[in-house]
Amino acid sequence: MSSPSVCILTTVWNQVDKTLTCLQTAVSLTYPHPVQLLLVDNGSSDDTVARVRQQFPQVEIIQSPTNLGFAGGYNLGLKWVLERPFDYIFLINNDILIQPDALTHLVAAAEADPQRGMVTGKIYYNGERQRLWSVGGGIHPLTLEIVDKGDNQLDTGQWDTPHAIDFAPLCAVLIRPGLLRHIGLLDNGFFLYYEDMDFARRARQAGFQLWYEPRAVIYHDVSASSGGQHSPNERYWMARSSVRYFRKHGRHWWAIVPWRTASAGRTTLRLLRRGKTAALRAYWRGLWHGLREEL
């Protein structure tokens, strides 16, 4: 029996060298079936498209004239994929590096149960390859925040058991097309950040299972797309998208409001101590814009 068909989808905005490195790991997979590589160029101003075409002519490229954001860029690609008979979609950021056998393990885990709509793997920090970045996570029922399990832990085998999760980061996740047909695409209102939490909640509310497969090993260069942690751009979109997420899904406001107020205070103090005044201004501007935008 032939292996299920997979389309690997990534979206990029500049960062050509990082993108080429990511694609090299994608074409080096040992998955026993040819995979389709699809790249959505989100209005890059560098020579990303030309160099990808030169080095990886097998990659299908969709070009957007403007930057549609994370959700918007991926939705452009997801629409293309859903028009074709793929069994799975492997969503990856362009700052992801994939171990050769990772896709094989992800697909095997998904095939084991048709209710598994999303499967993610064991994701490490790329700069410190024994330190965990994500093993999936839970979502607190009251505050709606991610309950991290392995973040920043050294891997000693403590997360080597596959299990169901509440949250799977979209930086590297296998998705069943039937899930998208059931709940819809990503929310375009999340330009950057929190689109994965929104999507995970919608998937679980629709009855799909999210799964963690530790044999699928992946490395992540964190926050590369936003200019780095605590940059003004990162702080702005993290704040704005968080407000959108809590406005959209919040039910227990008696728990959420105090939690978010305390979080805003902690973030403000942390940025002040580090002298990140531009990032602090961007953070509060993001909160304000998140409160005012339409859902």
Beta strands, then each sheet from edge to edge (+ up, - down):
strand 1: 6-12
strand 2: 36-42
strand 3: 60-64
strand 4: 88-92
strand 5: 96-98
strand 6: 116-125
strand 7: 128-134
strand 8: 137-139
strand 9: 146-148
strand 10: 163-165
strand 11: 172-175
strand 12: 209-220
sheet 1: 3+ 2+ 1+ 4+ 11- 6+ 7-
sheet 2: 3+ 2+ 1+ 4+ 11- 6+ 12+ 5-
sheet 3: 3+ 2+ 1+ 4+ 11- 6+ 12+ 10-
sheet 4: 8+ 9-
end
